[in-house]
Amino acid sequence: RGIVRLVMNHATARNAMGEALRGELLSALEELLPDPRTRVLLIASALKDFSVGGDLSRMDTLSDPKAGRERIVSAHRLARLLLANDKPVIAEVKGHAVGAGAGLALICDTIVMGESASIGFPFFRVGLVPDFAIAYTLPKRMGFSRARQALLYARSFGSAEAMREGIADDVVADDEVEAKAMERARQLAAFPSHALALTKRMLEYADDPMAVLEFEAMAQPLCFATDDFREGLSAFRDKRKPLFDPEIE
């Protein structure tokens, strides 16, 4: 219930994060994310690769800095929407997730990778800097010093190493990625959406304990006032599984 699976399928460009794919994702997300029936979002690929990053075939017209900035600002509309989103998002990564494609996965709350999948940051190999908020999201996952080395040396990580480094959250057989991601989605969909949203915002202050305490002082009273808390308390007393947001059923 409440689980939406968004599948990228730009076969000719291998899901390159060009204007066309970004536009489709942005349009879909602007419709899905505000909908209260959407509790968890899955981002997947119909192709063998998750996304091969920026569409290099269309970048030879960007020598004018103004045109280059317009392209990046356009891409940031999608990144900003996902970063500001309060709902859990899961990435199903099969094949390659490269450059901006890696950035898309890293913005997600949970990354499920197939055994043969890889995630990489080859920006220097084409004379570019990391984009799609990778300089923010990658250190959050693997720590600043290791993220610095990954970006400075244009590293790529296979699934096993990605799991060890904290980039991936689950690694399963390639043909089990969708099922594992759906399992995670069902777990998240069963939790109280209000508390989930507040926790996502709270985690943004993870480096500042005083800010976390201030956020708790605001968020917990809000949770006390919800039907979710009353249902959770009732279920605890009755020794049963809670049913949050039953109207979404």
C-alpha positions as CSV (number, residue, x, y, z in Angstrom):
1,R,0.0,0.0,0.0
2,G,1.2,3.5,-0.9
3,I,4.3,2.2,-2.7
4,V,5.1,3.8,-6.1
5,R,7.8,2.4,-8.4
6,L,9.1,4.9,-10.9
7,V,11.0,3.1,-13.7
8,M,13.4,5.0,-16.0
9,N,13.5,3.7,-19.6
10,H,15.6,5.8,-22.0
11,A,17.2,2.9,-23.9
12,T,19.0,4.9,-26.6
13,A,20.8,7.0,-24.0
14,R,21.2,4.3,-21.3
15,N,19.2,6.4,-18.9
16,A,21.7,9.3,-19.3
17,M,20.5,12.2,-17.1
18,G,19.8,14.5,-20.0
19,E,17.1,17.1,-20.3
20,A,14.5,14.6,-21.5
21,L,14.9,12.1,-18.7
22,R,15.2,14.8,-16.0
23,G,12.0,16.4,-17.3
24,E,10.1,13.2,-17.1
25,L,11.3,12.4,-13.6
26,L,10.6,16.0,-12.4
27,S,7.1,15.9,-13.9
28,A,6.3,12.5,-12.3
29,L,7.8,13.5,-8.9
30,E,5.9,16.8,-8.8
31,E,2.7,14.8,-9.1
32,L,3.6,11.8,-6.9
33,L,5.4,13.4,-3.9
34,P,2.6,15.7,-2.7
35,D,0.0,12.9,-3.0
36,P,-0.7,11.6,0.5
37,R,-1.3,8.2,-1.1
38,T,2.4,8.0,-1.9
39,R,4.1,6.7,1.2
40,V,7.3,5.3,-0.4
41,L,8.9,5.9,-3.7
42,L,11.1,3.4,-5.6
43,I,13.4,4.6,-8.4
44,A,14.4,1.8,-10.8
45,S,15.6,1.2,-14.4
46,A,14.0,-1.0,-17.1
47,L,17.5,-1.3,-18.6
48,K,20.6,-3.2,-17.7
49,D,22.1,0.0,-16.2
50,F,20.6,2.3,-13.6
51,S,22.0,5.5,-15.3
52,V,25.2,6.3,-17.1
53,G,25.3,9.9,-15.9
54,G,25.2,13.1,-17.9
55,D,24.4,13.0,-21.6
56,L,27.9,13.7,-23.0
57,S,26.5,13.6,-26.5
58,R,24.7,16.9,-25.9
59,M,27.4,18.7,-24.0
60,D,29.5,20.0,-26.9
61,T,27.3,23.1,-27.1
62,L,28.0,24.1,-23.5
63,S,31.3,26.1,-24.1
64,D,29.4,29.3,-23.2
65,P,29.4,29.5,-19.4
66,K,25.9,31.0,-19.4
67,A,24.5,27.9,-21.3
68,G,26.4,25.6,-19.0
69,R,25.0,27.3,-15.9
70,E,21.5,27.1,-17.3
71,R,21.9,23.4,-17.8
72,I,23.1,22.8,-14.3
73,V,20.4,25.0,-12.7
74,S,17.8,23.0,-14.7
75,A,19.3,19.7,-13.4
76,H,19.2,21.2,-9.9
77,R,15.4,21.4,-10.0
78,L,15.2,17.6,-9.8
79,A,18.0,17.4,-7.2
80,R,16.4,20.1,-5.0
81,L,13.0,18.4,-5.2
82,L,14.4,15.1,-4.0
83,L,16.5,16.6,-1.3
84,A,13.6,18.5,0.1
85,N,11.2,15.6,-0.1
86,D,10.0,14.2,3.2
87,K,9.0,10.7,1.9
88,P,11.4,7.7,1.9
89,V,13.0,7.0,-1.5
90,I,14.7,3.8,-2.5
91,A,17.1,3.3,-5.4
92,E,17.2,0.0,-7.2
93,V,20.7,-0.1,-8.7
94,K,21.5,-2.7,-11.4
95,G,24.4,-2.3,-13.8
96,H,26.2,1.1,-13.8
97,A,25.2,4.1,-11.7
98,V,27.7,6.7,-12.9
99,G,28.2,10.5,-12.5
100,A,24.8,12.2,-12.1
101,G,23.2,8.7,-12.1
102,A,25.3,8.0,-9.0
103,G,24.1,11.3,-7.6
104,L,20.5,10.3,-8.2
105,A,21.0,7.1,-6.3
106,L,22.9,8.8,-3.4
107,I,20.0,11.3,-2.8
108,C,17.8,8.3,-2.1
109,D,17.4,7.1,1.5
110,T,18.1,3.4,0.8
111,I,20.3,2.0,-2.0
112,V,19.8,-1.6,-3.0
113,M,22.5,-2.9,-5.4
114,G,22.8,-6.0,-7.5
115,E,26.0,-8.1,-7.1
116,S,27.3,-7.1,-10.5
117,A,26.3,-3.4,-10.1
118,S,28.8,-0.5,-9.7
119,I,28.6,3.1,-8.7
120,G,31.2,5.6,-9.9
121,F,32.4,9.2,-10.0
122,P,34.4,9.7,-13.2
123,F,33.9,13.4,-13.5
124,F,37.7,14.2,-13.8
125,R,38.0,11.8,-16.7
126,V,36.0,14.3,-18.8
127,G,37.3,17.5,-17.2
128,L,34.3,18.1,-14.9
129,V,33.5,18.5,-11.2
130,P,31.1,16.3,-9.3
131,D,27.5,17.5,-9.6
132,F,24.0,16.5,-8.6
133,A,24.9,17.2,-4.9
134,I,27.4,14.4,-4.8
135,A,29.9,16.5,-2.7
136,Y,27.1,16.6,-0.1
137,T,25.6,13.1,-0.3
138,L,28.7,11.0,-0.7
139,P,30.5,12.3,2.5
140,K,27.2,11.8,4.4
141,R,27.4,8.1,3.5
142,M,31.1,7.2,3.7
143,G,32.6,10.0,5.7
144,F,34.5,13.1,4.4
145,S,38.0,11.7,4.1
146,R,37.0,8.6,2.1
147,A,34.6,10.6,0.0
148,R,37.4,13.1,-0.8
149,Q,39.6,10.2,-2.0
150,A,36.7,8.7,-4.1
151,L,36.1,12.0,-5.9
152,L,39.8,13.1,-6.3
153,Y,40.7,9.8,-7.8
154,A,37.6,9.4,-9.9
155,R,36.8,6.1,-8.2
156,S,34.3,3.4,-9.1
157,F,33.0,1.0,-6.5
158,G,31.7,-2.5,-7.1
159,S,28.7,-3.6,-5.0
160,A,30.8,-5.4,-2.3
161,E,33.1,-2.5,-1.8
162,A,30.1,-0.1,-1.9
163,M,28.5,-2.0,0.9
164,R,31.7,-2.0,3.0
165,E,32.1,1.8,2.5
166,G,28.5,2.6,3.4
167,I,27.5,3.6,-0.1
168,A,25.1,0.7,-0.5
169,D,22.6,-0.5,2.1
170,D,21.8,-3.9,0.6
171,V,23.6,-6.1,-1.9
172,V,21.7,-9.0,-3.4
173,A,21.8,-11.2,-6.5
174,D,21.0,-9.1,-9.7
175,D,17.7,-10.8,-10.2
176,E,16.6,-10.1,-6.6
177,V,17.2,-6.3,-6.6
178,E,13.5,-5.4,-7.3
179,A,12.2,-7.9,-4.7
180,K,14.6,-6.6,-2.0
181,A,13.8,-3.0,-2.7
182,M,10.1,-3.8,-2.5
183,E,10.7,-5.6,0.8
184,R,12.4,-2.4,2.2
185,A,9.5,-0.3,0.8
186,R,6.9,-2.4,2.5
187,Q,8.8,-2.0,5.8
188,L,8.9,1.8,5.4
189,A,5.3,2.0,4.2
190,A,4.2,0.3,7.5
191,F,5.8,3.0,9.6
192,P,4.1,6.3,10.6
193,S,4.6,8.8,7.7
194,H,4.6,11.9,10.0
195,A,7.4,10.6,12.2
196,L,9.3,9.4,9.1
197,A,9.2,12.8,7.5
198,L,10.3,14.5,10.7
199,T,13.2,12.0,11.1
200,K,14.4,12.7,7.6
201,R,14.6,16.4,8.4
202,M,16.2,15.7,11.8
203,L,19.0,13.7,10.2
204,E,20.1,16.9,8.3
205,Y,21.4,18.2,11.6
206,A,23.3,15.0,12.4
207,D,26.6,16.9,12.8
208,D,25.2,19.3,15.4
209,P,24.0,17.7,18.6
210,M,22.5,21.0,19.9
211,A,20.5,21.4,16.7
212,V,19.3,17.8,17.0
213,L,18.0,18.5,20.5
214,E,16.2,21.6,19.4
215,F,14.6,19.8,16.5
216,E,13.5,17.0,18.9
217,A,11.9,19.5,21.2
218,M,9.8,20.7,18.2
219,A,9.2,17.3,16.5
220,Q,8.3,15.1,19.4
221,P,5.4,17.2,20.7
222,L,4.0,17.2,17.2
223,C,4.2,13.4,17.1
224,F,2.5,13.2,20.6
225,A,-0.5,14.9,19.0
226,T,-0.9,12.5,16.1
227,D,-3.3,9.6,15.5
228,D,-0.2,7.6,14.7
229,F,1.1,8.0,18.3
230,R,-2.3,7.0,19.7
231,E,-2.5,4.0,17.4
232,G,1.1,3.0,18.3
233,L,0.4,3.3,22.0
234,S,-2.9,1.3,21.7
235,A,-1.1,-1.4,19.7
236,F,1.7,-1.6,22.3
237,R,-0.8,-2.0,25.1
238,D,-2.9,-4.6,23.1
239,K,0.2,-6.5,22.1
240,R,-0.7,-6.2,18.4
241,K,0.9,-4.8,15.3
242,P,0.0,-1.1,14.8
243,L,-1.8,0.1,11.7
244,F,-0.7,3.6,10.8
245,D,-2.6,5.8,8.4
246,P,-5.4,3.3,7.7
247,E,-7.1,5.6,5.3
248,I,-4.3,4.8,2.8
249,E,-5.3,1.1,2.7
